[in-house]
Amino acid sequence: MSSMIMGGAIASVMWIVFVPWSKLRRLRELDERAERPDGD
């Protein structure tokens, strides 16, 4: 049972770290695309 709790804690921490990171990366890509005036 303790291993299940440990797995859940690790999964939640990974989720909390991964989601904002992927969002930041997408925002950065959109910013780079917007800065380029002749980019399609």
DSSP file (Angstrom, degrees, kcal/mol; ACC not computed):
  #  RESIDUE AA STRUCTURE BP1 BP2  ACC     N-H-->O    O-->H-N    N-H-->O    O-->H-N    TCO  KAPPA ALPHA  PHI   PSI    X-CA   Y-CA   Z-CA
    1    1 A M     >        0   0    0      0, 0.0     4,-1.9     0, 0.0     3,-0.3   0.000 360.0 360.0 360.0 -39.2    0.0    0.0    0.0
    2    2 A S  H  >  +     0   0    0      1,-0.2     4,-2.4     2,-0.2     5,-0.1   0.851 360.0  56.4 -65.0 -31.7    2.8    2.4    0.8
    3    3 A S  H  > S+     0   0    0      2,-0.2     4,-2.6     1,-0.2    -1,-0.2   0.862 104.7  52.9 -67.7 -33.2    4.3    1.8   -2.7
    4    4 A M  H  > S+     0   0    0     -3,-0.3     4,-2.4     2,-0.2    -2,-0.2   0.925 110.2  47.1 -65.2 -43.8    0.9    2.9   -4.2
    5    5 A I  H  X S+     0   0    0     -4,-1.9     4,-2.3     2,-0.2    -2,-0.2   0.906 112.3  50.6 -63.1 -41.3    1.0    6.1   -2.1
    6    6 A M  H  X S+     0   0    0     -4,-2.4     4,-2.5     1,-0.2    -2,-0.2   0.926 110.4  49.1 -62.9 -44.7    4.6    6.7   -3.2
    7    7 A G  H  X S+     0   0    0     -4,-2.6     4,-2.6     1,-0.2    -1,-0.2   0.898 111.0  50.3 -61.7 -40.9    3.7    6.2   -6.9
    8    8 A G  H  X S+     0   0    0     -4,-2.4     4,-2.5     2,-0.2    -1,-0.2   0.896 110.3  49.6 -64.9 -39.7    0.8    8.6   -6.6
    9    9 A A  H  X S+     0   0    0     -4,-2.3     4,-2.3     2,-0.2    -2,-0.2   0.927 112.7  46.7 -65.0 -44.2    3.0   11.2   -5.0
   10   10 A I  H  X S+     0   0    0     -4,-2.5     4,-2.6     1,-0.2    -2,-0.2   0.915 113.1  49.8 -63.7 -42.0    5.7   10.9   -7.7
   11   11 A A  H  X S+     0   0    0     -4,-2.6     4,-2.3     1,-0.2    -2,-0.2   0.914 111.5  47.9 -64.1 -42.5    3.0   11.0  -10.4
   12   12 A S  H  X S+     0   0    0     -4,-2.5     4,-2.6     2,-0.2    -1,-0.2   0.898 112.4  48.9 -66.8 -39.2    1.4   14.1   -9.0
   13   13 A V  H  X S+     0   0    0     -4,-2.3     4,-2.0     2,-0.2     5,-0.2   0.931 111.6  49.0 -65.2 -44.5    4.7   15.9   -8.6
   14   14 A M  H  X S+     0   0    0     -4,-2.6     4,-2.9     1,-0.2    -2,-0.2   0.904 112.6  49.1 -60.3 -40.6    5.7   15.0  -12.2
   15   15 A W  H  X S+     0   0    0     -4,-2.3     4,-2.4     1,-0.2    -2,-0.2   0.929 109.5  50.8 -64.3 -46.0    2.3   16.3  -13.4
   16   16 A I  H  < S+     0   0    0     -4,-2.6    -1,-0.2     1,-0.2    -2,-0.2   0.844 118.4  39.3 -61.8 -33.7    2.6   19.6  -11.5
   17   17 A V  H  X S+     0   0    0     -4,-2.0     4,-1.2    -5,-0.2    -2,-0.2   0.874 117.1  48.3 -82.4 -38.9    6.1   20.1  -13.0
   18   18 A F  H  X S+     0   0    0     -4,-2.9     4,-2.5    -5,-0.2     5,-0.2   0.892 104.8  55.7 -74.5 -40.5    5.3   18.9  -16.5
   19   19 A V  H  X S+     0   0    0     -4,-2.4     4,-2.0     1,-0.2     5,-0.2   0.948 111.0  41.2 -63.1 -52.6    2.1   20.7  -17.3
   20   20 A P  H  > S+     0   0    0      0, 0.0     4,-2.6     0, 0.0    -1,-0.2   0.865 114.3  55.0 -62.8 -33.2    3.4   24.3  -16.7
   21   21 A W  H  X S+     0   0    0     -4,-1.2     4,-2.3     2,-0.2    -2,-0.2   0.928 108.9  46.0 -65.5 -44.1    6.6   23.5  -18.4
   22   22 A S  H  X S+     0   0    0     -4,-2.5     4,-2.0     1,-0.2    -1,-0.2   0.876 113.0  51.0 -66.4 -35.9    4.9   22.3  -21.6
   23   23 A K  H  X S+     0   0    0     -4,-2.0     4,-2.5    -5,-0.2    -2,-0.2   0.920 109.9  49.4 -66.5 -42.5    2.6   25.4  -21.5
   24   24 A L  H  X S+     0   0    0     -4,-2.6     4,-2.4     1,-0.2    -2,-0.2   0.905 110.1  51.4 -62.0 -41.2    5.6   27.7  -21.1
   25   25 A R  H  X S+     0   0    0     -4,-2.3     4,-2.0     1,-0.2    -1,-0.2   0.905 110.8  47.9 -63.9 -40.4    7.3   26.0  -24.1
   26   26 A R  H  X S+     0   0    0     -4,-2.0     4,-2.3     1,-0.2    -1,-0.2   0.907 110.9  50.9 -66.8 -40.7    4.2   26.5  -26.2
   27   27 A L  H  X S+     0   0    0     -4,-2.5     4,-2.4     1,-0.2    -2,-0.2   0.900 109.2  51.3 -62.4 -40.0    3.9   30.1  -25.2
   28   28 A R  H  X S+     0   0    0     -4,-2.4     4,-2.4     1,-0.2    -1,-0.2   0.895 109.2  50.3 -65.0 -39.4    7.6   30.7  -26.2
   29   29 A E  H  X S+     0   0    0     -4,-2.0     4,-2.1     1,-0.2    -1,-0.2   0.917 110.9  48.9 -64.3 -41.6    7.0   29.1  -29.6
   30   30 A L  H  X S+     0   0    0     -4,-2.3     4,-2.2     1,-0.2    -2,-0.2   0.893 110.3  51.5 -65.0 -39.0    4.0   31.3  -30.2
   31   31 A D  H  X S+     0   0    0     -4,-2.4     4,-2.2     2,-0.2    -2,-0.2   0.922 109.8  48.7 -63.5 -43.9    6.0   34.4  -29.1
   32   32 A E  H  X S+     0   0    0     -4,-2.4     4,-1.1     1,-0.2    -1,-0.2   0.895 112.3  49.2 -63.3 -38.3    8.8   33.6  -31.5
   33   33 A R  H  < S+     0   0    0     -4,-2.1     6,-0.2     1,-0.2    -1,-0.2   0.872 111.7  49.0 -68.2 -35.9    6.3   33.0  -34.3
   34   34 A A  H  < S+     0   0    0     -4,-2.2    -2,-0.2     1,-0.2    -1,-0.2   0.836 105.7  57.2 -73.7 -32.2    4.6   36.4  -33.6
   35   35 A E  H  < S+     0   0    0     -4,-2.2    -1,-0.2    -5,-0.2    -2,-0.2   0.807  89.7  82.6 -69.0 -27.4    7.9   38.3  -33.5
   36   36 A R    ><  -     0   0    0     -4,-1.1     3,-0.8    -5,-0.2    -1,-0.0  -0.686  63.5-168.8 -80.2 112.2    8.7   37.1  -37.1
   37   37 A P  T 3  S+     0   0    0      0, 0.0    -1,-0.2     0, 0.0    -2,-0.0   0.854  85.2  40.1 -71.9 -34.6    6.7   39.6  -39.4
   38   38 A D  T 3  S+     0   0    0      2,-0.0     2,-0.3     0, 0.0    -2,-0.1   0.241  88.6 116.6-100.6  14.6    7.2   37.6  -42.6
   39   39 A G    <         0   0    0     -3,-0.8    -6,-0.0    -6,-0.2     0, 0.0  -0.654 360.0 360.0 -83.2 137.5    6.7   34.2  -41.0
   40   40 A D              0   0    0     -2,-0.3    -1,-0.1     0, 0.0    -7,-0.0   0.423 360.0 360.0 -99.5 360.0    3.7   32.3  -42.3
